[in-house]
Amino acid sequence: MVKKVILYLMTMMLVLGMATAFAAENADAPMTMKEKMEKIRLESDPIYVAEKAKRMENMPKVAVLYVNNAETTYNDEVDAMVLGNLEKCISDDKYIYINGDPYIERLNKVGIVDITTAERADIIDAFEGEDVDYVVFVEVQPFIARDKITFFTVGKDITTTVPLKIIDLVNGKYLYNGKFTEKASDSTMIGGIGNKSVAMKALKKIDEQIASVLAARLPEEKPVLAAAAK
């Protein structure tokens, strides 16, 4: 009898563990049919649509200028990680997210290919006449890899640098202008380690820092012209 109880408890623990792991893996899974139907219902509700439109009138418009200069064979995964993080930080319940690619092209056309070297005024000029409140610029710079070998192990050190700028277009000023540099390492006693896993580890640390800065420095309200605020 005791053995049966122990076996039952072990089985239940295994089932609960699998269920927890499944839930964690599917936290970002696509919407279920029920969720999709509810979304369609809400979006066809005139009251909901009117309330959403009213909220959007007061939401800041944020253009994201994103450049990937990582020069890797896994650029798509780098893009997915960085842009996914930015979309979570600049969420559609607080901001109107604007793809900044057209503005990057404008800067390129006037000879500014490396946007990290652009003057604040150059970036502001690229948005002249546009209905945009803030600019967030993020660039993933080339990863710097270094092999490390000891008597027992082989491994990798990879350094990642990502500049971040936040500009208030209405007042023409920086809200943040800096960069993050992180080094990640890994090693093994058998076989080799690829650059990708180590680089993505470093990039994840930087994503966390970017999220922290955006939460603190990117206002959740539209900017007010400083002269008008006095």
Backbone as a chain_set.jsonl record, in Angstrom:
{"seq": "MVKKVILYLMTMMLVLGMATAFAAENADAPMTMKEKMEKIRLESDPIYVAEKAKRMENMPKVAVLYVNNAETTYNDEVDAMVLGNLEKCISDDKYIYINGDPYIERLNKVGIVDITTAERADIIDAFEGEDVDYVVFVEVQPFIARDKITFFTVGKDITTTVPLKIIDLVNGKYLYNGKFTEKASDSTMIGGIGNKSVAMKALKKIDEQIASVLAARLPEEKPVLAAAAK", "coords": {"N": [[0.837, -1.212, 0.0], [1.911, 1.255, 0.854], [3.916, 1.522, -1.016], [2.404, 1.862, -3.326], [1.21, 4.331, -2.821], [3.46, 5.976, -2.719], [4.383, 5.624, -5.346], [2.218, 6.722, -6.713], [2.344, 9.41, -5.843], [4.84, 10.134, -6.894], [4.298, 9.894, -9.607], [2.348, 11.894, -9.944], [3.893, 14.152, -9.324], [5.667, 14.101, -11.45], [3.914, 14.504, -13.591], [2.915, 17.058, -12.962], [5.293, 18.52, -13.106], [5.901, 18.261, -15.838], [3.709, 19.579, -16.907], [4.115, 22.178, -15.952], [6.524, 22.811, -17.24], [5.653, 22.684, -19.877], [3.827, 24.795, -19.916], [5.534, 26.957, -19.468], [7.124, 26.866, -21.763], [5.264, 27.521, -23.629], [4.463, 30.072, -23.149], [4.652, 32.28, -24.779], [3.175, 31.449, -26.879], [1.192, 31.218, -29.953], [-2.06, 32.829, -30.211], [-4.994, 31.172, -28.98], [-7.865, 29.688, -30.652], [-10.169, 30.546, -29.34], [-9.252, 32.872, -28.074], [-8.6, 34.37, -30.325], [-11.148, 34.72, -31.48], [-12.339, 36.244, -29.491], [-10.787, 38.533, -29.664], [-11.468, 39.402, -32.241], [-14.179, 39.909, -31.794], [-14.046, 42.025, -29.947], [-12.734, 43.968, -31.492], [-14.67, 44.557, -33.312], [-16.532, 45.81, -31.897], [-18.194, 48.793, -31.503], [-17.957, 50.559, -29.279], [-15.65, 49.696, -27.995], [-13.808, 50.144, -30.069], [-14.007, 52.933, -30.321], [-13.093, 53.746, -27.804], [-10.496, 52.737, -27.899], [-9.452, 54.233, -30.012], [-9.536, 56.752, -28.858], [-7.705, 56.419, -26.764], [-5.41, 56.021, -28.255], [-5.022, 58.502, -29.402], [-3.791, 59.929, -27.425], [-1.483, 58.594, -27.02], [2.079, 58.393, -27.081], [4.014, 58.645, -30.088], [6.404, 56.524, -31.239], [9.313, 56.185, -32.986], [11.31, 53.578, -34.104], [14.597, 53.156, -34.771], [16.457, 50.736, -36.04], [19.453, 48.993, -36.383], [21.353, 46.353, -37.63], [24.48, 45.375, -37.377], [25.891, 43.124, -36.836], [27.035, 41.148, -38.367], [26.791, 38.289, -38.746], [26.063, 34.747, -39.244], [23.686, 34.212, -38.206], [21.938, 36.339, -38.188], [19.15, 36.766, -38.408], [18.125, 35.671, -36.066], [19.303, 37.285, -34.185], [18.058, 39.704, -34.842], [15.393, 38.998, -34.233], [15.539, 38.641, -31.459], [16.382, 41.203, -30.46], [14.534, 43.059, -31.613], [12.169, 41.912, -30.74], [12.394, 42.344, -27.998], [12.349, 45.168, -27.967], [9.765, 45.65, -28.939], [8.263, 44.641, -26.846], [8.984, 46.405, -24.82], [8.191, 48.875, -25.885], [5.322, 48.871, -25.839], [2.036, 48.226, -27.269], [-0.008, 49.095, -25.671], [0.734, 51.376, -24.491], [2.228, 52.936, -26.23], [2.533, 54.117, -29.646], [4.001, 52.267, -31.951], [6.453, 52.785, -34.354], [7.851, 51.783, -37.371], [11.159, 52.444, -38.125], [12.596, 52.277, -40.517], [12.223, 53.809, -43.005], [13.238, 56.286, -42.223], [15.84, 55.737, -41.607], [16.729, 55.266, -44.174], [16.492, 57.845, -45.202], [18.497, 59.164, -43.759], [20.716, 57.754, -44.696], [20.691, 58.569, -47.362], [21.546, 61.188, -47.233], [24.122, 60.863, -46.703], [24.765, 59.821, -44.215], [25.732, 57.039, -43.094], [26.696, 55.48, -41.02], [24.968, 55.556, -38.307], [25.512, 55.867, -35.642], [27.384, 57.82, -35.514], [26.049, 60.066, -36.178], [24.958, 63.415, -35.731], [22.813, 64.778, -33.196], [21.089, 66.683, -34.273], [21.053, 65.919, -36.96], [19.597, 63.544, -36.934], [17.167, 64.481, -35.962], [16.456, 66.199, -38.066], [15.826, 64.338, -40.032], [13.295, 63.648, -39.379], [11.726, 65.786, -39.858], [8.69, 67.497, -40.199], [7.207, 65.235, -39.727], [4.789, 63.278, -37.925], [5.792, 62.387, -35.244], [6.834, 61.541, -31.981], [8.944, 60.59, -30.302], [12.245, 59.199, -30.727], [13.846, 56.103, -30.88], [16.935, 54.725, -31.041], [18.785, 51.894, -31.907], [21.641, 49.915, -32.228], [23.189, 46.956, -33.196], [26.398, 46.13, -32.851], [29.371, 44.732, -34.513], [30.18, 41.468, -33.319], [32.77, 40.59, -31.086], [34.93, 38.007, -31.0], [36.78, 35.648, -29.071], [38.927, 32.948, -28.726], [39.474, 30.719, -26.007], [41.741, 28.722, -24.345], [42.513, 26.173, -22.125], [44.384, 23.811, -20.12], [42.539, 21.839, -19.641], [40.125, 22.586, -20.875], [38.253, 24.025, -23.668], [37.078, 27.087, -25.002], [34.947, 30.027, -25.46], [35.083, 33.576, -25.582], [32.934, 36.241, -25.975], [32.356, 39.516, -26.938], [29.932, 42.014, -26.862], [28.576, 44.978, -28.175], [26.226, 47.563, -27.903], [24.912, 50.498, -28.951], [22.604, 52.957, -27.669], [20.126, 55.333, -28.228], [17.842, 57.801, -27.169], [15.551, 60.119, -28.223], [13.844, 63.139, -27.745], [11.754, 64.463, -29.927], [10.135, 66.701, -30.073], [11.156, 68.608, -28.321], [13.732, 68.525, -29.122], [15.904, 67.156, -27.868], [18.246, 64.949, -26.192], [17.11, 62.125, -24.415], [18.372, 59.985, -23.584], [21.655, 58.837, -24.167], [23.888, 56.613, -24.91], [25.824, 53.571, -24.488], [25.904, 49.977, -24.353], [28.004, 47.433, -23.177], [28.781, 44.078, -23.144], [30.266, 41.041, -21.982], [30.29, 37.622, -22.67], [30.894, 34.254, -21.68], [31.866, 30.857, -22.327], [32.614, 27.393, -21.86], [33.973, 24.104, -22.481], [34.773, 20.676, -21.83], [34.894, 18.781, -23.753], [34.87, 18.714, -27.272], [33.849, 21.541, -29.375], [32.757, 24.985, -28.947], [30.262, 26.936, -30.364], [30.034, 30.284, -31.754], [27.521, 31.419, -31.648], [25.724, 30.688, -29.43], [27.025, 31.824, -27.26], [27.24, 34.519, -27.973], [24.531, 35.23, -28.094], [23.878, 34.978, -25.459], [25.279, 37.111, -24.309], [23.978, 39.19, -25.614], [21.417, 38.971, -24.623], [21.759, 39.875, -22.012], [22.246, 42.555, -22.539], [19.821, 43.3, -23.687], [18.222, 43.243, -21.417], [19.229, 45.427, -20.016], [18.639, 47.497, -21.799], [15.856, 47.391, -21.7], [15.47, 48.224, -19.078], [16.428, 50.884, -19.169], [14.685, 52.048, -21.058], [12.262, 51.805, -19.701], [12.692, 53.63, -17.672], [13.423, 56.04, -18.955], [11.918, 56.585, -21.289], [9.182, 58.46, -21.848], [5.721, 57.958, -20.95], [3.854, 59.593, -21.888], [2.822, 62.081, -24.298], [5.291, 64.393, -25.509], [5.724, 67.72, -24.204], [6.182, 70.921, -25.459], [8.917, 72.647, -24.227], [8.995, 75.475, -23.864], [6.296, 76.09, -23.999], [5.405, 74.857, -21.776], [6.091, 76.408, -19.639]], "CA": [[0.0, 0.0, 0.0], [2.802, 2.411, 0.948], [4.593, 1.616, -2.308], [1.437, 2.415, -4.28], [1.056, 5.767, -2.519], [4.699, 6.644, -3.155], [4.371, 5.603, -6.82], [1.205, 7.694, -7.145], [2.863, 10.757, -5.607], [5.913, 10.375, -7.858], [3.648, 10.088, -10.914], [1.715, 13.21, -9.935], [4.958, 15.156, -9.384], [6.171, 14.086, -12.82], [2.893, 15.128, -14.449], [2.902, 18.497, -12.664], [6.524, 19.092, -13.648], [5.756, 18.35, -17.299], [2.723, 20.622, -17.2], [4.767, 23.47, -15.709], [7.49, 23.033, -18.324], [4.894, 22.96, -21.102], [3.269, 26.146, -19.797], [6.634, 27.918, -19.631], [7.549, 26.858, -23.164], [4.213, 28.064, -24.482], [4.029, 31.372, -22.622], [4.541, 33.198, -25.902], [2.581, 30.706, -27.998], [0.15, 31.952, -30.666], [-3.364, 32.856, -29.56], [-5.915, 30.073, -29.258], [-9.027, 30.099, -31.45], [-11.073, 31.298, -28.464], [-8.662, 34.206, -27.901], [-8.743, 35.066, -31.609], [-12.557, 35.104, -31.631], [-12.595, 37.34, -28.548], [-10.125, 39.709, -30.227], [-12.309, 39.845, -33.365], [-15.403, 40.475, -31.215], [-13.73, 43.337, -29.38], [-12.379, 44.917, -32.547], [-15.883, 44.926, -34.058], [-17.417, 46.501, -30.954], [-18.017, 50.242, -31.703], [-17.526, 51.216, -28.043], [-14.234, 49.342, -27.817], [-13.046, 50.826, -31.118], [-13.977, 54.356, -29.985], [-12.222, 53.911, -26.637], [-9.119, 52.492, -28.347], [-9.046, 55.393, -30.81], [-9.313, 57.858, -27.925], [-6.436, 56.143, -26.08], [-4.314, 56.181, -29.21], [-4.805, 59.939, -29.617], [-2.921, 60.438, -26.365], [-0.283, 57.766, -26.915], [3.249, 58.903, -27.801], [4.432, 57.906, -31.278], [7.827, 56.237, -31.069], [9.956, 55.576, -34.159], [12.453, 52.749, -33.724], [15.64, 53.0, -35.777], [17.222, 49.558, -35.645], [20.487, 48.597, -37.343], [22.081, 45.148, -37.237], [25.809, 45.254, -37.989], [26.568, 42.031, -36.135], [27.786, 40.405, -39.386], [26.794, 36.876, -38.384], [25.222, 33.855, -40.06], [22.413, 34.069, -37.492], [21.385, 37.695, -38.053], [17.696, 36.723, -38.209], [17.854, 35.404, -34.659], [19.691, 38.513, -33.483], [16.953, 40.643, -35.088], [14.201, 38.552, -33.497], [15.74, 38.887, -30.028], [16.436, 42.639, -30.15], [13.261, 43.697, -31.975], [11.146, 41.383, -29.836], [12.551, 43.065, -26.734], [11.896, 46.55, -28.16], [8.309, 45.654, -29.06], [7.703, 44.458, -25.505], [9.217, 47.644, -24.056], [7.374, 49.935, -26.481], [4.106, 48.074, -26.035], [0.945, 48.948, -27.922], [-0.973, 49.627, -24.714], [1.259, 52.652, -24.014], [2.854, 53.694, -27.311], [2.325, 53.744, -31.047], [5.324, 51.836, -32.425], [6.627, 53.118, -35.777], [9.054, 51.22, -37.993], [12.003, 53.572, -38.512], [13.394, 52.017, -41.728], [12.226, 54.924, -43.967], [14.06, 57.386, -41.715], [17.228, 55.29, -41.792], [17.029, 55.511, -45.591], [16.697, 59.294, -45.36], [19.828, 59.479, -43.233], [21.689, 57.184, -45.64], [20.702, 59.368, -48.602], [22.308, 62.432, -47.031], [25.511, 60.497, -46.43], [24.989, 59.305, -42.857], [25.582, 55.584, -43.159], [26.908, 55.031, -39.645], [24.092, 56.451, -37.545], [26.086, 56.135, -34.323], [28.191, 59.043, -35.624], [25.168, 61.178, -36.553], [24.635, 64.434, -34.728], [21.409, 64.774, -32.796], [20.35, 67.516, -35.229], [20.872, 65.153, -38.194], [18.485, 62.609, -36.729], [15.942, 65.286, -35.85], [16.127, 66.679, -39.426], [15.236, 63.235, -40.796], [11.883, 63.53, -38.993], [11.065, 67.08, -40.058], [7.36, 67.425, -40.798], [6.567, 63.956, -39.409], [4.043, 63.233, -36.67], [6.484, 61.427, -34.37], [7.195, 62.205, -30.722], [10.24, 60.15, -29.792], [13.039, 58.279, -31.54], [14.713, 55.16, -30.172], [17.918, 54.159, -31.967], [19.539, 50.757, -31.366], [22.491, 49.269, -33.228], [24.008, 45.833, -32.748], [27.694, 46.236, -33.52], [29.992, 43.415, -34.736], [30.614, 40.718, -32.15], [34.217, 40.335, -31.004], [35.088, 36.662, -30.44], [38.148, 35.239, -28.716], [39.026, 31.58, -28.213], [40.27, 30.572, -24.788], [42.116, 27.324, -24.207], [43.282, 25.795, -20.95], [44.847, 22.424, -20.2], [41.404, 20.925, -19.571], [38.928, 23.031, -21.591], [38.287, 25.016, -24.746], [35.885, 27.911, -24.866], [34.798, 31.273, -26.205], [34.674, 34.854, -24.993], [32.375, 37.113, -27.008], [31.984, 40.848, -26.448], [28.864, 42.63, -27.644], [28.339, 46.399, -27.877], [24.983, 48.066, -28.496], [24.562, 51.889, -28.62], [21.187, 53.279, -27.515], [19.783, 56.758, -28.15], [16.419, 58.158, -27.082], [15.469, 61.553, -28.523], [12.56, 63.853, -27.697], [11.751, 65.26, -31.157], [9.416, 67.963, -29.874], [12.071, 69.548, -27.665], [15.046, 68.413, -29.748], [16.951, 66.855, -26.877], [18.452, 63.559, -25.818], [16.642, 61.608, -23.136], [19.431, 59.037, -23.242], [22.65, 58.66, -25.232], [24.952, 55.8, -24.326], [25.965, 52.25, -25.099], [26.084, 48.871, -23.426], [28.989, 46.437, -23.602], [28.736, 42.891, -22.295], [31.06, 39.888, -22.406], [29.793, 36.333, -22.207], [31.892, 33.195, -21.848], [31.436, 29.48, -22.133], [33.716, 26.457, -22.106], [33.615, 22.698, -22.403], [35.923, 19.783, -21.792], [34.873, 17.957, -24.965], [34.305, 19.376, -28.444], [33.967, 22.99, -29.474], [31.572, 25.804, -28.681], [30.025, 27.9, -31.432], [29.9, 31.682, -31.337], [26.124, 31.853, -31.535], [25.138, 30.567, -28.091], [27.704, 32.76, -26.356], [26.85, 35.872, -28.382], [23.137, 35.47, -27.723], [23.88, 35.132, -24.002], [25.691, 38.496, -24.048], [22.932, 40.071, -26.147], [20.282, 38.92, -23.696], [22.08, 40.779, -20.897], [22.078, 43.931, -23.017], [18.376, 43.512, -23.819], [17.688, 43.546, -20.079], [19.634, 46.799, -19.689], [17.847, 48.382, -22.66], [14.497, 47.415, -21.145], [15.512, 49.034, -17.853], [16.577, 52.297, -19.547], [13.448, 52.496, -21.705], [11.238, 51.945, -18.66], [12.989, 54.82, -16.862], [13.701, 57.262, -19.72], [10.961, 56.847, -22.367], [7.927, 58.87, -21.206], [4.49, 57.309, -21.385], [2.945, 60.625, -22.383], [3.374, 62.884, -25.38], [6.124, 65.486, -25.007], [5.207, 69.079, -24.245], [7.238, 71.875, -25.777], [9.39, 73.235, -22.976], [8.577, 76.888, -23.784], [4.852, 76.134, -23.755], [5.127, 74.325, -20.438], [6.415, 77.42, -18.62]], "C": [[0.872, 1.263, 0.0], [3.504, 2.632, -0.384], [3.678, 2.242, -3.363], [1.27, 3.919, -4.087], [2.27, 6.541, -3.0], [4.753, 6.728, -4.676], [3.391, 6.621, -7.369], [1.716, 9.127, -7.0], [3.965, 11.106, -6.601], [5.353, 10.64, -9.246], [3.036, 11.477, -11.009], [2.756, 14.321, -10.021], [5.529, 15.258, -10.792], [5.21, 14.797, -13.759], [2.866, 16.639, -14.231], [4.136, 19.185, -13.208], [6.445, 19.272, -15.144], [4.784, 19.454, -17.675], [3.318, 22.008, -17.014], [5.734, 23.809, -16.821], [6.776, 23.381, -19.614], [4.335, 24.375, -21.08], [4.335, 27.193, -20.017], [7.057, 28.01, -21.08], [6.538, 27.543, -24.057], [3.686, 29.396, -23.985], [3.829, 32.374, -23.733], [3.924, 32.524, -27.122], [1.513, 31.546, -28.689], [-1.186, 31.866, -29.945], [-4.194, 31.624, -29.927], [-7.074, 30.605, -30.096], [-9.998, 30.927, -30.617], [-10.577, 32.731, -28.277], [-8.786, 35.029, -29.183], [-10.173, 35.56, -31.803], [-12.901, 36.276, -30.709], [-11.975, 38.638, -29.065], [-10.951, 40.288, -31.377], [-13.579, 40.513, -32.846], [-15.153, 41.879, -30.679], [-13.489, 44.374, -30.466], [-13.568, 45.314, -33.419], [-16.896, 45.66, -33.174], [-17.176, 48.014, -31.074], [-17.508, 50.967, -30.46], [-16.042, 50.955, -27.807], [-13.363, 50.091, -28.813], [-12.896, 52.307, -30.797], [-13.037, 54.621, -28.806], [-10.753, 53.722, -27.028], [-8.591, 53.69, -29.138], [-8.737, 56.584, -29.907], [-7.986, 57.673, -27.188], [-5.256, 56.419, -27.013], [-4.015, 57.645, -29.504], [-3.805, 60.507, -28.614], [-1.636, 59.628, -26.194], [0.882, 58.405, -27.661], [3.572, 58.012, -29.003], [5.954, 57.775, -31.227], [8.361, 55.536, -32.317], [11.198, 54.828, -33.693], [13.397, 52.602, -34.915], [16.53, 51.847, -35.318], [18.192, 49.167, -36.753], [21.219, 47.381, -36.796], [23.379, 45.066, -38.036], [26.603, 44.116, -37.37], [27.406, 41.168, -37.081], [27.925, 38.929, -39.015], [25.96, 36.071, -39.374], [23.861, 33.65, -39.406], [21.795, 35.445, -37.227], [19.882, 37.704, -37.784], [17.348, 36.508, -36.741], [18.255, 36.586, -33.777], [18.567, 39.54, -33.612], [15.734, 40.281, -34.239], [14.343, 38.853, -32.004], [15.661, 40.376, -29.696], [15.097, 43.31, -30.439], [12.116, 43.186, -31.095], [11.189, 42.087, -28.492], [12.034, 44.498, -26.849], [10.375, 46.627, -28.257], [7.63, 45.441, -27.71], [7.832, 45.74, -24.682], [8.333, 48.786, -24.558], [6.039, 49.302, -26.856], [2.942, 48.912, -26.56], [-0.154, 49.395, -26.97], [-0.525, 50.976, -24.142], [1.755, 53.556, -25.134], [2.334, 53.245, -28.674], [3.714, 53.514, -31.638], [5.407, 52.08, -33.931], [7.94, 52.525, -36.273], [9.895, 52.362, -38.555], [12.813, 53.377, -39.782], [13.382, 53.18, -42.732], [13.126, 56.082, -43.528], [15.545, 57.024, -41.761], [17.652, 55.539, -43.235], [17.272, 56.994, -45.851], [18.088, 59.698, -44.896], [20.916, 58.954, -44.169], [21.821, 58.037, -46.885], [21.475, 60.674, -48.459], [23.735, 62.128, -46.571], [25.802, 59.973, -45.043], [24.692, 57.819, -42.857], [25.752, 54.968, -41.773], [26.151, 55.972, -38.717], [24.633, 56.725, -36.141], [26.915, 57.418, -34.333], [27.337, 60.268, -35.939], [24.998, 62.155, -35.393], [23.156, 64.34, -34.388], [20.566, 65.556, -33.803], [20.102, 66.775, -36.539], [19.688, 64.204, -38.075], [17.166, 63.364, -36.658], [15.501, 65.772, -37.229], [15.449, 65.594, -40.249], [13.753, 63.071, -40.49], [11.115, 64.843, -39.183], [9.728, 66.902, -40.778], [6.606, 66.146, -40.496], [5.864, 64.03, -38.05], [4.621, 62.122, -35.788], [6.966, 62.173, -33.138], [8.611, 61.867, -30.245], [10.934, 59.232, -30.802], [13.857, 57.397, -30.601], [15.636, 54.534, -31.21], [18.714, 53.069, -31.268], [20.357, 50.151, -32.502], [23.273, 48.129, -32.586], [25.308, 45.876, -33.541], [28.34, 44.855, -33.654], [30.446, 42.765, -33.427], [32.125, 40.482, -32.223], [34.415, 39.011, -30.275], [36.554, 36.361, -30.153], [38.107, 33.822, -28.164], [39.849, 31.576, -26.936], [40.494, 29.084, -24.551], [42.929, 27.141, -22.924], [43.706, 24.333, -21.114], [43.676, 21.451, -20.285], [40.239, 21.316, -20.486], [39.257, 23.912, -22.798], [37.002, 25.827, -24.641], [35.933, 29.172, -25.691], [34.506, 32.425, -25.261], [34.124, 35.687, -26.137], [31.917, 38.408, -26.36], [30.992, 41.483, -27.414], [28.681, 44.075, -27.211], [27.106, 46.887, -28.63], [24.743, 49.51, -28.05], [23.041, 52.059, -28.526], [21.021, 54.79, -27.413], [18.269, 56.884, -28.013], [16.337, 59.671, -27.251], [14.028, 62.033, -28.431], [12.555, 64.795, -28.899], [11.089, 66.617, -30.97], [10.339, 69.016, -29.279], [13.494, 69.465, -28.197], [16.162, 68.098, -28.781], [17.053, 65.35, -26.641], [17.772, 63.271, -24.482], [17.615, 60.544, -22.638], [20.37, 58.918, -24.44], [23.834, 57.896, -24.636], [25.087, 54.484, -25.069], [26.228, 51.217, -24.006], [27.11, 47.902, -24.012], [28.951, 45.278, -22.61], [29.628, 41.796, -22.863], [30.454, 38.625, -21.823], [30.849, 35.278, -22.51], [31.244, 31.833, -21.691], [32.615, 28.571, -22.451], [33.221, 25.03, -21.942], [34.883, 21.86, -22.372], [36.033, 18.961, -23.071], [34.258, 18.758, -26.099], [34.471, 20.876, -28.392], [32.664, 23.687, -29.166], [31.446, 26.823, -29.805], [29.863, 29.304, -30.876], [28.467, 32.04, -30.964], [25.59, 31.818, -30.108], [25.748, 31.577, -27.119], [27.297, 34.197, -26.679], [25.429, 36.191, -27.945], [23.001, 35.642, -26.204], [24.255, 36.58, -23.635], [24.602, 39.473, -24.476], [21.716, 40.095, -25.233], [20.513, 39.84, -22.502], [21.864, 42.237, -21.299], [20.6, 44.26, -23.195], [17.763, 43.898, -22.482], [18.027, 44.978, -19.674], [18.852, 47.812, -20.526], [16.436, 48.512, -22.106], [14.44, 48.306, -19.905], [15.601, 50.524, -18.187], [15.293, 52.825, -20.176], [12.34, 52.696, -20.67], [11.428, 53.23, -17.861], [13.007, 56.108, -17.673], [12.695, 57.581, -20.833], [9.605, 57.186, -21.759], [6.71, 58.148, -21.787], [3.453, 58.325, -21.848], [3.624, 61.406, -23.506], [4.224, 64.02, -24.813], [5.424, 66.834, -25.135], [6.367, 70.021, -24.518], [7.621, 72.64, -24.523], [8.942, 74.675, -22.808], [7.102, 77.001, -23.441], [4.504, 75.674, -22.351], [5.36, 75.346, -19.338], [5.215, 78.315, -18.333]], "O": [[0.616, 2.21, -0.744], [3.671, 3.767, -0.831], [4.118, 3.045, -4.186], [1.199, 4.68, -5.052], [2.149, 7.607, -3.602], [5.119, 7.762, -5.235], [3.673, 7.303, -8.355], [1.552, 9.952, -7.899], [4.027, 12.231, -7.096], [5.856, 11.493, -9.976], [3.18, 12.16, -12.023], [2.542, 15.32, -10.707], [5.836, 16.349, -11.272], [5.62, 15.585, -14.61], [2.803, 17.41, -15.189], [4.053, 20.303, -13.716], [6.864, 20.3, -15.676], [5.004, 20.182, -18.643], [3.066, 22.91, -17.813], [5.774, 24.944, -17.297], [7.215, 24.254, -20.362], [4.361, 25.076, -22.091], [4.088, 28.206, -20.672], [7.323, 29.102, -21.583], [6.886, 28.082, -25.108], [2.586, 29.809, -24.354], [2.944, 33.226, -23.654], [4.122, 32.966, -28.254], [0.982, 32.483, -28.093], [-1.42, 30.945, -29.163], [-4.102, 31.106, -31.04], [-7.246, 31.816, -30.236], [-10.582, 31.891, -31.111], [-11.36, 33.681, -28.312], [-9.044, 36.231, -29.136], [-10.387, 36.69, -32.242], [-13.649, 37.179, -31.084], [-12.562, 39.711, -28.925], [-11.117, 41.503, -31.482], [-14.011, 41.54, -33.37], [-15.934, 42.8, -30.919], [-13.967, 45.505, -30.382], [-13.494, 46.283, -34.175], [-17.962, 46.073, -33.63], [-16.074, 48.479, -30.782], [-16.708, 51.896, -30.574], [-15.28, 51.861, -27.469], [-12.307, 50.612, -28.455], [-11.821, 52.882, -30.967], [-12.283, 55.593, -28.808], [-9.877, 54.447, -26.556], [-7.447, 54.111, -28.966], [-7.792, 57.333, -30.157], [-7.232, 58.629, -27.002], [-4.239, 56.978, -26.603], [-2.877, 57.994, -29.819], [-3.069, 61.445, -28.917], [-0.806, 59.934, -25.338], [0.694, 58.91, -28.768], [3.425, 56.792, -28.946], [6.684, 58.765, -31.179], [7.922, 54.439, -32.663], [12.033, 55.379, -32.975], [13.046, 52.005, -35.933], [17.262, 51.965, -34.335], [17.804, 49.028, -37.913], [21.653, 47.373, -35.644], [23.372, 44.73, -39.221], [27.833, 44.133, -37.373], [28.37, 40.532, -36.655], [29.03, 38.389, -38.976], [25.254, 36.623, -40.218], [22.985, 32.997, -39.974], [21.206, 35.68, -36.172], [19.389, 38.542, -37.028], [16.392, 37.093, -36.231], [17.624, 36.853, -32.754], [18.169, 40.167, -32.63], [15.123, 41.145, -33.61], [13.381, 39.271, -31.359], [14.96, 40.77, -28.764], [14.581, 44.05, -29.601], [11.207, 43.941, -30.749], [10.148, 42.392, -27.911], [11.363, 44.992, -25.943], [9.762, 47.553, -27.725], [6.558, 45.988, -27.455], [6.919, 46.115, -23.947], [7.795, 49.563, -23.769], [5.68, 49.212, -28.03], [2.865, 50.12, -26.337], [-1.131, 50.009, -27.401], [-1.269, 51.637, -23.418], [1.714, 54.781, -25.02], [1.779, 52.158, -28.829], [4.497, 54.449, -31.801], [4.542, 51.64, -34.689], [8.998, 52.733, -35.679], [9.412, 53.154, -39.364], [13.643, 54.225, -40.108], [14.438, 53.515, -43.27], [13.705, 56.775, -44.365], [16.4, 57.893, -41.931], [18.776, 55.965, -43.499], [18.155, 57.356, -46.629], [18.772, 60.479, -45.558], [21.917, 59.63, -44.407], [22.92, 58.215, -47.41], [21.997, 61.204, -49.44], [24.458, 63.013, -46.112], [26.958, 59.704, -44.713], [23.555, 57.394, -42.65], [25.03, 54.042, -41.404], [26.636, 57.053, -38.384], [24.249, 57.714, -35.517], [27.127, 58.033, -33.287], [27.847, 61.389, -35.963], [24.908, 61.758, -34.231], [22.35, 63.878, -35.195], [19.459, 65.141, -34.145], [19.063, 66.97, -37.17], [18.88, 64.078, -38.996], [16.165, 62.933, -37.23], [14.309, 65.762, -37.536], [14.588, 65.893, -41.077], [13.03, 62.428, -41.251], [9.984, 64.98, -38.717], [9.645, 66.25, -41.819], [5.478, 65.976, -40.956], [6.295, 64.752, -37.15], [4.015, 61.065, -35.615], [7.448, 63.302, -33.235], [9.372, 62.747, -29.84], [10.285, 58.58, -31.619], [14.478, 57.88, -29.655], [15.172, 53.889, -32.15], [19.252, 53.278, -30.18], [19.842, 49.905, -33.593], [23.934, 48.312, -31.564], [25.311, 45.681, -34.757], [27.916, 43.909, -32.991], [31.016, 43.419, -32.553], [32.675, 40.21, -33.29], [34.111, 38.894, -29.088], [37.446, 36.769, -30.898], [37.344, 33.529, -27.244], [40.806, 32.339, -26.8], [39.553, 28.291, -24.557], [43.898, 27.857, -22.675], [43.415, 23.703, -22.131], [43.776, 20.39, -20.9], [39.436, 20.455, -20.842], [40.354, 24.456, -22.931], [35.962, 25.306, -24.237], [36.83, 29.369, -26.511], [33.783, 32.277, -24.275], [34.781, 35.825, -27.169], [31.189, 38.402, -25.368], [31.198, 41.484, -28.628], [28.637, 44.367, -26.016], [26.961, 46.657, -29.831], [24.405, 49.738, -26.888], [22.29, 51.38, -29.226], [21.69, 55.445, -26.613], [17.513, 56.162, -28.663], [16.976, 60.418, -26.51], [13.114, 61.409, -28.97], [13.259, 65.805, -28.903], [11.451, 67.581, -31.645], [10.308, 70.179, -29.684], [14.363, 70.233, -27.783], [17.239, 68.689, -28.85], [16.105, 64.593, -26.852], [17.849, 64.065, -23.545], [17.679, 60.241, -21.446], [19.926, 58.901, -25.588], [24.674, 58.472, -23.945], [24.528, 54.31, -26.152], [26.698, 51.53, -22.912], [27.077, 47.595, -25.204], [29.072, 45.472, -21.4], [29.734, 41.642, -24.08], [30.141, 38.563, -20.634], [31.601, 35.397, -23.477], [30.224, 31.676, -21.02], [33.505, 28.938, -23.22], [32.177, 24.786, -21.336], [35.938, 22.292, -22.836], [37.115, 18.502, -23.434], [33.233, 19.412, -25.911], [35.131, 21.421, -27.507], [31.602, 23.065, -29.126], [32.417, 27.494, -30.153], [29.592, 29.493, -29.69], [28.231, 32.86, -30.076], [25.058, 32.818, -29.626], [25.053, 32.115, -26.257], [27.039, 34.994, -25.777], [25.152, 37.296, -27.478], [22.12, 36.358, -25.727], [23.631, 37.191, -22.767], [24.335, 40.459, -23.79], [21.062, 41.128, -25.089], [19.589, 40.504, -22.032], [21.369, 43.047, -20.515], [20.171, 45.373, -22.889], [16.895, 44.768, -22.414], [17.209, 45.663, -19.06], [18.451, 48.861, -20.022], [15.884, 49.611, -22.047], [13.479, 49.05, -19.708], [14.925, 51.339, -17.558], [14.859, 53.933, -19.86], [11.57, 53.652, -20.76], [10.456, 53.846, -17.423], [12.648, 57.165, -17.154], [12.621, 58.726, -21.28], [8.94, 56.307, -21.211], [6.687, 57.782, -22.962], [2.318, 57.969, -22.163], [4.848, 61.389, -23.639], [3.911, 64.553, -23.748], [4.636, 67.057, -26.054], [7.415, 69.927, -23.879], [6.769, 73.208, -23.84], [8.545, 75.066, -21.71], [6.695, 77.889, -22.691], [3.465, 76.036, -21.799], [4.876, 75.171, -18.22], [5.305, 79.22, -17.503]]}, "num_chains": 1, "name": "protein.A"}
